Amino acid sequence: MLLSDIIKKLSTLNVNGDLKYKAYKESMEKKCIDKRYGKLNGNKNIKKIITGITSVAIAFAIVSSNTTFAIPSDLSKNSKAAIMMDYKTGRYIYFKNESDKYAIASMSKLMTLLVAFDQIKSGKVKFEDQVKITKEDTQIIGSNMKLEPNISISLGQLMQGMMVISANDAALAISRHCGGSVDSFVNMMNEKAKKIGMIDTVFYNPNGLPAKKDGKDVENTSTPKDMMTLCKYLLDNYKDWTLSMTKSRTFSGSTIEKENPNTNPLFSDYKEVDGLKTGFTDSAGYCLAFTSPIGRDSKDTSDNRIIGITMGNPTTEDRHQNSYNMLTYVYKNYSTRKLHKARSRIRTVKLNGINKLNLSLGSRKNVLAFAENSEKLKESYEYYKVKGIKSGKKVGVVKIINQDGKVVSRYDLIVTGDPSEFNTLNKVRYMFSTLVNSFMYMNKNHGFDTVTSTFF
């Protein structure tokens, strides 16, 4: 018998076959996706699932839905720009001129902090290092630690002084110690910015003060979206180190006997606020990058936080009021909903369209949705054609969608069961159906409730 005849014969043995699969698909399109979150009718315009062997990477980091839900437009009324994002799901809650470039003043020190953390992690420097202060470090205007030439201060204390009281002299000393020279360190800052996706950002110095470049007046510039990328990266990679530097309400050290208050104005309003950084120059106006945990009541079932940025405020009072309005609105109106635990079964699908081959799918992480308290949510699923099936394999994506059809959060779907656990008959069914799919690419347009596997 020819191979083509064998394949044709096998396709008729595909247990429930294409006819039953089509009937199954049609019936599934009429079913609700999840009783817990209401009905979602089948979408007859579901995109064709990519048939390549390698599945498409779905980014979890930041959901690019760029949507708001019933949020007042004047939360950051007098600022030039603002943005606010849920940390765990990456949902943007509020934004204003989020892609426009502005001077960022001392918010620049967040990148100085990040580069210093990288150097510490690599073992090139240590928090305990004693940094000898140079005359150049002390000849700087603005906020400072009152450093004097030839004294030695630990790198850790310099970093905390830089973040809590925005010490410009400390930023210079840190950059020289961690980069070999200030210019070398600034190059590292710009390289790091590019590496993490800050495409509209440029640094000229480690402290954010106005500077000269080729005879021209320049300042470090960025956008609210780029600054959000920086804040999230710090919390993703150095959360404990970052917050240990930014959460202190006061700062004092060997050169400052009197305790100086943290420059973050939100510390006077909410004890939960634990960062991040203020900034001011004449051209930048008053700026603030802030963060706070948001698990404030029984509705919030997950350790989560909000990140916000307000830029170009004309006065300190405007900065304070705008950031307070942004954070307070989230506290009062939003919560984090835990929809599924990590690696728990989210749903069961048919492997290769066969009723007998039930495949349990879940997520590596808790499936969360950061949503307005009255916001209605539902779930939608997409599946890939993949090479082979095993536990932990990424085979699709679950999207959490609000009543306006906007994606609130999304997570990769992985196999939480395993074909090795099938009984003998189902193993044979799996092998035959997979072989058929490998040669004939059956179910190319599958996608409602089927994961298709191939050998090749």
C-alpha positions in Angstrom: 0.0 0.0 0.0 1.3 3.5 -0.9 2.2 6.0 1.8 -0.6 8.3 0.5 -3.1 5.5 0.9 -1.9 4.8 4.5 -2.3 8.5 5.3 -5.7 8.6 3.8 -6.7 5.5 5.8 -5.3 6.9 9.0 -7.2 10.1 8.5 -10.4 8.1 8.6 -9.3 6.6 11.8 -8.9 10.0 13.4 -11.3 8.8 16.1 -14.0 11.5 15.7 -12.6 12.9 12.4 -13.0 16.2 10.8 -16.8 16.0 10.6 -17.1 15.5 14.3 -14.5 18.2 14.9 -16.4 20.7 12.8 -19.6 19.8 14.7 -17.7 20.1 17.9 -16.2 23.5 16.9 -19.6 24.8 16.0 -21.1 23.7 19.3 -18.2 25.2 21.2 -18.6 28.5 19.5 -22.1 28.7 21.0 -20.9 27.9 24.5 -19.9 30.5 26.9 -16.1 30.6 27.5 -16.3 30.8 31.2 -19.4 30.7 33.5 -17.5 32.7 36.1 -17.1 35.7 34.0 -20.2 35.6 31.7 -20.9 34.5 28.2 -18.6 35.1 25.3 -20.0 34.0 21.9 -17.7 32.3 19.4 -16.0 34.8 17.2 -16.2 33.6 13.6 -13.4 36.0 12.7 -10.8 34.3 14.9 -7.5 34.7 13.3 -5.9 31.7 11.6 -3.5 30.2 14.0 0.1 30.4 12.9 1.1 27.0 11.5 4.8 27.2 11.8 6.6 24.7 14.0 7.9 27.5 16.4 5.1 29.1 18.4 4.7 32.8 18.4 6.2 34.5 21.5 3.6 36.4 23.5 5.1 39.1 25.6 3.8 39.2 29.2 5.9 42.2 30.3 3.7 45.1 29.3 0.2 44.8 27.8 0.1 47.3 24.9 -3.7 47.8 25.1 -3.1 51.4 26.2 -6.7 51.7 27.5 -8.3 53.4 30.4 -11.6 52.6 32.0 -13.8 55.5 33.1 -10.8 57.5 34.5 -11.1 61.3 34.8 -8.9 63.1 32.3 -7.6 65.6 34.8 -5.9 63.4 37.3 -2.6 65.0 36.4 -4.3 68.3 35.5 -1.4 70.8 35.4 1.4 68.5 34.4 2.9 68.3 30.9 2.8 64.5 30.9 1.9 61.5 33.1 1.5 57.7 33.0 0.3 55.1 35.5 0.6 51.3 35.2 -0.3 48.2 37.1 3.0 46.4 37.9 1.9 42.7 37.7 -0.2 42.8 34.5 1.4 45.7 32.8 -1.9 47.4 32.2 -1.8 51.2 31.6 -4.4 52.8 33.8 -3.7 56.5 32.8 -1.6 58.3 30.4 -1.1 61.9 29.1 1.5 62.8 26.4 3.2 59.5 27.3 5.4 59.5 24.2 6.6 63.1 24.3 10.1 63.9 25.2 10.9 66.1 28.3 13.8 66.9 30.5 13.8 64.4 33.5 16.0 66.2 36.0 16.9 64.0 39.0 14.7 61.1 37.9 17.9 60.4 35.9 19.2 58.9 39.1 17.0 55.9 38.6 19.3 54.9 35.8 22.4 55.8 37.8 21.0 53.4 40.5 20.4 50.7 37.9 23.9 50.8 36.4 25.4 50.7 39.9 23.2 47.7 40.7 24.5 45.9 37.6 28.1 46.6 38.6 27.4 45.2 42.1 25.7 42.2 40.7 28.6 41.5 38.4 31.0 41.6 41.4 33.0 44.6 40.1 32.0 46.8 43.1 30.4 46.2 46.4 28.0 48.1 48.7 30.7 48.1 51.3 33.3 49.7 49.1 34.8 52.9 50.6 34.6 55.6 47.9 37.2 58.4 48.2 35.6 61.7 47.4 37.3 64.0 44.9 37.2 67.8 44.5 35.2 67.3 41.3 32.5 65.5 43.3 32.0 68.4 45.6 31.9 71.2 43.1 28.3 70.6 42.2 25.1 72.7 42.7 21.8 71.7 44.1 20.9 69.0 46.6 23.9 67.3 48.1 25.4 65.3 51.0 27.9 68.0 51.9 30.8 65.7 50.7 34.3 67.0 51.2 37.4 66.1 49.2 39.5 63.1 50.3 37.0 61.7 52.8 35.7 58.1 52.2 32.0 57.1 52.2 30.6 53.7 51.5 29.1 53.1 48.1 25.8 52.0 49.8 25.5 55.2 51.8 26.2 57.3 48.7 23.5 55.4 46.8 20.9 55.9 49.5 21.8 59.6 49.8 21.4 60.0 46.1 17.9 58.4 46.2 16.5 59.8 49.4 17.7 63.4 49.4 18.6 63.5 45.7 22.3 64.2 46.4 24.0 65.4 43.2 27.5 65.1 44.6 26.8 61.4 45.6 25.7 60.7 42.0 29.1 61.9 40.7 31.0 59.8 43.2 29.0 56.7 42.4 29.5 57.1 38.7 33.2 57.5 39.0 33.6 54.6 41.3 31.3 52.2 39.2 32.3 53.4 35.8 36.0 54.4 36.1 35.1 57.9 35.1 31.9 60.0 34.8 32.0 59.9 31.0 32.4 56.2 30.9 29.6 55.7 33.3 27.3 58.0 31.2 28.1 55.8 28.2 27.0 52.8 30.3 23.7 54.6 31.2 22.9 55.2 27.5 23.8 51.6 26.6 21.6 50.2 29.3 18.7 52.5 28.2 18.9 51.1 24.7 19.2 47.5 25.9 16.0 47.7 28.0 14.0 49.5 25.3 14.2 53.1 26.3 14.2 54.3 22.7 13.6 58.0 23.3 16.0 58.6 26.1 19.5 60.2 26.3 21.7 60.8 29.3 24.5 63.4 29.5 25.3 63.0 33.2 24.4 60.8 36.2 22.5 63.4 38.2 20.2 65.2 35.7 21.5 68.7 36.1 21.7 71.0 33.1 25.0 70.4 31.2 27.1 71.5 28.3 27.7 69.3 25.2 29.7 70.6 22.3 29.1 74.1 23.5 25.3 73.6 23.7 23.0 73.5 26.7 21.7 70.0 27.2 19.7 68.0 29.7 18.9 64.3 30.2 15.6 63.7 28.3 13.1 60.9 28.2 9.4 60.1 27.8 6.9 58.9 30.4 6.7 55.5 28.7 10.5 55.2 28.7 10.7 56.1 32.4 8.0 53.6 33.1 10.1 51.0 31.3 13.0 51.9 33.6 11.0 51.8 36.8 9.5 48.4 35.9 12.9 47.0 35.0 14.3 48.1 38.3 11.5 46.4 40.2 11.6 43.3 38.0 15.4 42.8 38.5 16.3 44.6 41.7 13.1 45.1 43.7 14.5 44.6 47.2 17.6 46.6 46.5 15.7 49.4 44.9 13.1 49.7 47.6 15.7 49.5 50.4 17.2 52.7 48.8 14.0 54.6 48.2 11.6 53.8 51.1 13.5 55.5 53.9 11.6 58.5 55.2 14.8 60.3 56.2 18.5 60.3 55.6 21.5 61.1 57.7 25.1 60.0 57.4 28.7 60.8 58.4 28.5 64.1 56.5 25.0 65.0 57.5 24.2 64.8 61.2 20.6 66.1 61.0 18.0 63.8 59.5 16.9 65.1 56.1 13.4 64.1 54.9 12.8 62.1 51.8 12.0 64.4 48.8 9.0 62.2 47.8 5.9 64.2 48.6 3.6 61.2 48.8 5.3 59.9 51.9 3.2 62.4 53.9 0.0 61.0 52.5 0.3 57.2 52.4 2.5 55.0 54.5 2.4 52.4 51.7 4.4 54.5 49.3 7.9 53.1 49.1 9.6 55.0 46.1 10.8 56.1 43.8 12.4 59.4 42.8 11.7 63.2 42.5 13.2 65.6 40.0 13.4 69.3 39.3 15.2 71.7 37.0 13.8 74.9 35.4 13.1 73.2 32.1 12.0 69.9 33.5 9.6 71.4 36.0 8.7 69.2 39.1 8.7 65.5 38.4 8.0 62.3 40.3 8.2 58.6 39.7 6.3 56.9 42.5 5.3 53.3 43.4 3.1 51.8 46.1 1.7 48.4 47.0 -2.0 48.3 46.2 -3.3 45.4 48.3 -5.4 47.5 50.6 -8.5 45.5 51.1 -10.1 42.0 50.8 -10.8 42.5 47.1 -7.1 42.6 46.3 -6.0 39.0 46.5 -2.4 39.3 45.2 0.8 41.1 46.2 0.8 43.9 43.6 1.7 47.5 43.2 1.1 50.6 41.0 3.8 52.6 39.3 3.1 56.2 38.3 5.0 59.1 36.8 4.1 62.8 36.5 6.3 65.2 34.6 6.5 68.9 34.0 4.5 70.2 36.9 4.9 74.0 37.3 5.1 73.9 41.2 5.8 71.5 44.0 2.2 71.8 45.0 1.0 70.7 41.5 3.4 67.7 41.6 2.1 66.7 45.0 -1.6 67.1 44.1 -1.3 65.4 40.7 0.5 62.3 42.0 -1.9 62.2 45.0 -4.9 62.3 42.7 -3.5 59.5 40.5 -2.6 57.2 43.3 -5.8 57.9 45.3 -8.0 57.2 42.3 -6.4 53.7 41.9 -6.7 53.0 45.6 -10.4 53.8 45.6 -11.5 52.2 42.3 -9.2 49.4 41.3 -8.2 46.0 42.7 -6.2 43.0 41.6 -8.3 39.9 40.8 -6.6 36.5 41.0 -8.4 34.4 38.4 -6.3 31.2 38.4 -3.5 30.0 40.5 -0.1 29.2 38.9 -0.1 25.7 37.2 -3.7 25.1 38.1 -6.0 23.8 35.4 -7.5 26.7 33.5 -9.3 24.6 31.0 -9.3 21.3 29.2 -8.9 21.1 25.4 -8.9 18.4 22.7 -5.5 17.4 21.4 -5.5 17.1 17.6 -9.3 17.6 17.7 -9.9 14.2 19.3 -12.5 14.0 22.1 -10.6 11.2 23.9 -7.4 13.2 24.0 -8.1 15.7 26.8 -5.3 18.1 27.5 -5.1 20.2 30.7 -3.8 23.7 30.2 -2.7 26.3 32.8 -0.2 29.1 33.3 3.2 29.3 34.9 2.2 32.3 36.8 -0.9 33.4 38.7 -3.4 34.7 36.2 -4.3 38.2 37.3 -6.4 41.1 36.2 -6.0 44.6 37.4 -9.5 46.0 37.0 -11.8 48.8 38.0 -14.2 47.5 40.6 -17.3 47.5 38.4 -15.4 46.3 35.3 -16.8 43.1 33.7 -14.2 40.6 32.6 -14.2 37.5 30.4 -11.6 35.1 29.0 -10.6 34.3 25.5 -8.2 31.6 24.3 -6.0 31.0 21.2 -3.9 27.9 20.5 -0.9 27.3 18.4 0.2 24.4 16.2 3.3 23.1 18.0 6.0 20.5 17.6 5.3 17.8 20.2 3.4 17.9 23.4 4.9 17.7 26.9 4.3 19.1 30.3 5.3 22.8 30.5 5.0 23.3 26.7 3.7 26.7 25.6 0.7 26.0 23.4 -1.4 29.1 23.4 -2.5 32.3 25.2 -5.3 33.3 27.5 -6.5 36.9 27.3 -8.6 38.7 29.9 -10.9 41.1 28.2 -13.2 43.8 29.5 -16.7 44.6 28.3 -15.3 47.1 25.7 -13.2 44.3 24.1 -9.9 45.6 25.4 -7.2 43.3 26.6 -6.7 43.8 30.4 -4.0 41.1 30.7 -2.7 38.1 28.9 -0.7 35.0 29.9 0.9 32.1 28.1 -1.0 28.8 28.3 1.2 25.7 29.0 0.5 22.0 29.2 -0.1 21.0 32.8 -0.9 17.3 31.8 1.3 15.1 29.7 0.6 12.6 26.9 2.9 10.1 28.7 0.0 9.8 31.2 -2.4 8.7 28.4 -3.5 5.0 28.5 -2.2 2.8 25.7 -5.1 3.3 23.4 -4.9 7.1 23.7 -1.2 7.0 23.1 -1.9 5.2 19.8 -4.5 7.8 18.9 -2.1 10.6 19.7 0.6 9.1 17.6 -1.6 8.4 14.6 -3.3 11.8 14.7 0.0 13.5 15.1 1.5 11.6 12.2 -1.4 12.6 10.0 -1.1 16.2 11.0 2.6 16.1 10.2 2.0 15.0 6.6 -1.4 16.5 5.8 -1.5 19.6 8.2 -5.0 18.7 9.2 -7.1 21.3 11.0 -5.1 24.2 9.7 -7.9 26.5 10.7 -8.5 25.0 14.0 -8.3 27.3 17.0 -11.5 27.3 19.0 -10.8 24.4 21.4 -8.0 22.4 19.9 -4.2 22.1 20.3 -2.7 20.6 17.2 0.7 18.8 17.4 3.1 17.6 14.8 6.2 15.4 14.9 8.3 17.6 12.6 
